[in-house]
Amino acid sequence: MRILVLGGDGYLGWPTAMYLSQRGHEVGVVDNFIRRTWDHELGAESLVPIASLQERVAVWEAVTGKRIEIHIGDLNDYTFFEPVVRDFKPEAIVHYGEQRSAPYSMINRRHAVFTQVNNIAGTLNVAYAIADHVPDCHLVKLGTMGEYGTPNIDIEEGYITIEYKGRTDTLPYPKQPGSFYHLSKVHDSHNLMFCCKIWGLRATDLNQGVVYGVDTDEIKFDERLRTRFDYDGVFGTVLNRFLVQAVAGMPLTVYGKGGQTRGFLDIRDTLACVELAILNPPARGEFRVFNQFTEQFSVMDLALAVQETARECGLEVTINNLPNPRVESEQHYYNAINTSLLKLGLQPRYLNDTLLESVIHVVQQHKNRVNDTLILPGVNWRQTVNG
């Protein structure tokens, strides 16, 4: 198939492009490199050095003999993006091309406005380009489990059937997003559902949990193919932060009580889920939602798992509970349904000591690049900052 990967220079976008290329698909990537610019803004960088997109594509072609087409530009610039879609004629588009950090969206007014305009307008441009030039193209959109929040009932996959005053209907599952970033993803979902309804587009919303892992089969071909590893307080994930703190000899920082529970999955399962969605498209006019995760953990569960694995690696690690900079329930019910991708054939990989130990070894290799001033939280949800 002809597949366009938006955000193809990112943590998930680059491994996805390689994965699909290796499986015989004709792949193009789109990126404006703004994620690298945010590193400069924050004074941060990936723990694992990453080559430029151009160098990685050249290495990929040299190693595999397979070509990946590069398009450099912004989804919010329709004069750039429309010709890409018109000329490449994708049969599927994988959309990672958004600002994906909740803390970044909460820094101040400017970052909140940028996040919403960038994400919502960019995705709307994608929908228009598909409708105008490749109406049969399948849009696989990366959503987030954070759209749902933490309701006191089971989280269904996108929709819920409700009986009210003697009448029954299936409706979009209620959303309780926890940041301006998560709100932008909710707006994306509403816009895409509407576009499917009025234009007959086909779209899959992959409401993904937190992704962990540093290696894929394709990355192992050459060290220059590595993807980024974020651990800072703005873009770093909780597990990455804990693993870096363990190696750096810092206490693991648990926000509040640590009972916050979320879905998680291995980066290799993300790639498998994306291809499963592509190979099993929805009908024209259908807006389909899959909950994309394999396991559920609380923050404290992860801290204890990292502490134990670190101890087995000869590292003594303590755990500190910090005041929670976020506004969220710290003890709550959480049970999300994730059966659709399993029914399509996903063979999950689960978090275990072996994987944690392998990531610790990668972190140890780059320990000299750790900047411990970036790890502690610097963004507070309760503050209104005009900037």
N, C-alpha and C positions, 0 to 999 in steps of 0.2 A: 504494500500500500504506500501511497504518498502521504507522509505525516509531517506536519509542521509543529515544532516544539517551541512554544513561547516562553521566554525566560530561560533559554537554553544554555546560559552561562552559569546558572545558579546551582545550589547544593543538590537539588533534585533534577533540574532541567538537563544538566550535562550528563549525569549517569543515564537518564531516560533516553537521551539522544543516542548514546552509545549502545544501549541495550536494544533499542528498536533497530538501529543500523545493523547490529550483529545478527539480528534475526531476519535480515533480508529486506527490510522496509527501506524505501527511499526517504531520507530524512533531511529536513531543513530546520535551522534554528533561527530564532529571532531574539535579539537582546539589545538593550541600549547601555549596558554596563553600569547602570545606576547603583546596583548593589555594591560594586567596588567603590563607587563614589561615597556611599554611606560609611564605609570603613574609614575613609579619609576624614569625613565629618566627625566621626566618633573617636578618632584616634585609635582605631582597632584594626585587626587583621585576622585572617584565618590562621588557626594554630598550625595547620598543615599548609605549607606553601603551595600556591596554585599558579599554574602557568596561565598565560593569556588564552582566550578562546581560540585565537588563530593558531597558536602553537599546539594546543591540544588537538584541534582538528587535523593539523598537519601530522602529528604523531599518530593519531588514529588511522589516517589514511596510509601512512607508512607501515604500520603494524598489521593492518587488516586488509588493505587494498580497497576499503569501502569509503565512499565519499559522503561527507556531510556538508550541506550547503549553508553558508552563513549570510544572514541579513541583519544589518546593524541599524537600529532605529527604534522609535518610541511608538507604542501602541496608541498613545493619545494623539499622534500625528497621523491622521487618516490619509493624508497625501503620500505618506510613506507606506503605511500598512496595506492600503487597498491594492496597490499594484503587486505587492508580494503575494497576496491571496489570489489575485486574478491570474498571475503568471505561474505560480507554483501549482495551483489547482489541487490543494490537499484534499484527500479523502477523509482525513481525520486531523483535528487540531488538538494538541495537548496544551492546556493553558496554565502555566505557572507564573505568568508575567505580571505579578502584582507585588506591592509592598506587603510583607507577610509577618511583620513583628507587631505584637500588641503593645509592648513598651514603647516602640518607636512612635506609634500612633498617639501615645499619651504624653509625649514629651511636652508639648505646648500646642497652642492654637494652630500655628503654621503646620506642624507635623500631622495634626489631626485632619486639617483641611486637605493637605497634600494627599494623605492616605486615601481619603474618600474620593477625591476627584480622580486621582491616578487609577485606583482600582475600578471604580464604578464606570467612569467614562471609557477607560481602556477596554473593559469587557464589553461595553455597549458597542464600541467600534468593531470588535471582533464579531459580534452578532450581526452587525450591518454588513460587514464584508462577506460573511458566509451567505447571508440572504441574497446579496446582490450578485455574487459570482459563483458560489459553489453550494447551492441550497441543499444538496444531498449530503454534504460534509457532516461528520459527526464531531461535535465539540465535547471533548473530555475536559471538564473544568475542575481544577483543584479547589475544593471547598475546605471546610474545617469543622471538626466536631464541636469547636467552640461556639458555633452558631446556636447550639441547643442550650448552652448553659448547664445547670445542674438541677433539673426538675425532680420532684419527689415521686415521679412515675418512670417507668421504663422509656428509654429513648428509642423510638421506632426509626425506620430508615426513610426519612423525608416526609412521610405522610402518616396520619393517624385517623382512624375511623371513629367518629363520635356520634352517639345517640343523644339527642336533646329535644325534650318536649315531644316525644313520640316520632321524631324524624331522624334519619341517619344520613350522614354524608362522610366522605373521605376528604380530608382537608390537609393543607401543609402543616407539618408539626410545628407547634408554637416555638418561637425563638426567644432566647434570653441571652443575647451576646454580652460579653464582658469587657469590651473595649471598642474604641472607634474603628480599629482594624476589623474586629469580628462583626461589627455593624456593617462595614462595607461588604463583607461576604454575604450577609443576609440580603442586602440590596441587590447584589449580583444574582442571587438565587431567584429573587422576585422578578428581576428583569429578564433572566433567561427563561423562566417559566412562561412569562408573557410572550417572549419572542417565539417560543415553540408553539404557543397557542395561535398567534396571529399569522405567522409566516410558515408554519409547518416544519420548523427546524427540528433537529434531533440533538439532544444534549444529555450528558451524564454528569451529575454533580458528585464528585468524590469527596465526601466529608471525612477528611483524614485526621487521624490522631497525631500524636507527636512521633516523629521519625528519629530513629537512632541508627548508628552504624557508620563505618568509614570505608568499607570494602564492598565492591561488587566484582563479579567475574571479569568484567571488562576493565575495571580499574587495575586489576592485577596484571594486565598485559604490560604496563609500563608506569613507573612512578609519576611520570609527567602527565598522566591522565587523571590524577587525583582530583576529587571535588573538595569543596571547602569544609572546614570544621570550625563552627562558631561556638564560643564559650562565654562571651561577654554578657553583661547584664541586660543588653538590649536585644541582640539577635541570638544569643546562645540559648540552647534548650536546657531544661533542668538536668537531664542526664549528662550532657556534655559538661555542664558546669561542675557537677559532682565529681566526674572523672578527672577533670583538670585540677580541682581543689585537692583531690586525694593524692595526685602525683606531686603537686606543688607544696604539700605539707600544710595545707590550709584546712580549717574546719569546713565541713559540708554545711552550706547555708540553707536551712529549711525555713520557708516563709510561714510564719504563724504556727499553727498546730501540726501542719503537715498532712492533714487528712484529705486535702484536695486530690480527687481521683480523676484520672483521664485515661483515654485509650492510647496505646502505643503500638508501633510496628517497626520492623526491620526495614532498612532502605531497600533491600532486595525484594521484599514483599510489595513495597510501593511500586517498583518497576513491573512486577508480575501483575499487580492489580490494574495498572494502566493498560497493559497489553490485553488483559482479559476483557476490559471494558471496550477497547477498540475492536477486538475481534468478535464481540457480541453486542452490536449496536442496538439502540432502541429504535422503535418505529418512528417514521416521520410524524412530527407534532408532539412527540413524547419528551417530557422532562423527567428524567430518571435520577434517583438519588441512592447512592450506596454509602453506607458507613464503613470507612476504610481503616480498620485497626485489627489487631489480633489478640491483644491482652489489655487488661485494665490494672493500673497500679496507682497507689497513692504516692504523694511526694515522699512521705516517710518510708514507705515500702522500698522505694528506689534508693534512698539514703542508706538504709540498712543493708541492701544488697551490695551497693558499692563499698560500704565499709567492710563487709565480710570478704569480698573479693580482693580488696586492697590489702587486707590483713594476710590473705593467702599469698599475696605477692610481696610480703615483707614490709608493707606500709601501714603505719599506725594512724588511724583517722578518727577524729572526733566529729560530733554533730552539734551544731549550734542552731537554736531556733531564733530567727530574727522577726521583728515586727513586720507584718505583711504589708508591702507597699501597694498591693492590689485590693480592690473591693470585691470580695468573693466569699462564698461560704467555705469554711475550713473543715467542717465535718458535715457530710451530706450523703444522701443516697445517690448511687450512680450505677445504672445498669443499662447499657446500650446494646441494641440488636445489631449484629453484623453478619447476617446469614447470606446475603445476596452474592457476594464475591466467593464465599465458600461453595455455594451451589454452582458457580461458574467454573470451579476447579482450583481455586487458590489452595496451595499447600503451605500453610503458615510455618514460619520459623519463629521460635520463641526466645525471649530474653533469658539467658542463662549465664552461669559463671564463666563458661568458655568464651562467650562473646564479650562479656565485660572485661575479661582478662586480655583478650586480643586488642581491644580498644585502649586499655591502659598501656599496653606496650607501645602502641602508636603515639600516645600522648608522651610517654617517657622519651621517645626518640626526638621529640620536639619541645622538650621541657624548657629549653633555653629561650623559647619564643613566648612563653607565658608572661603576660602582663597582669599581675595580680590586682592592679588598681582598677581594672575594667570589670572585675567579676561581681562585686557587690552591687545591689540595686541602686540606681540613681534616679529612677523615675517613680513618682508617687501619684497614684490614681486620684488622690484626694485634693491635689493641688491644681488650681486653675492658673495656668501660666500663659500669658499673652506674649507670643514671640513670632 
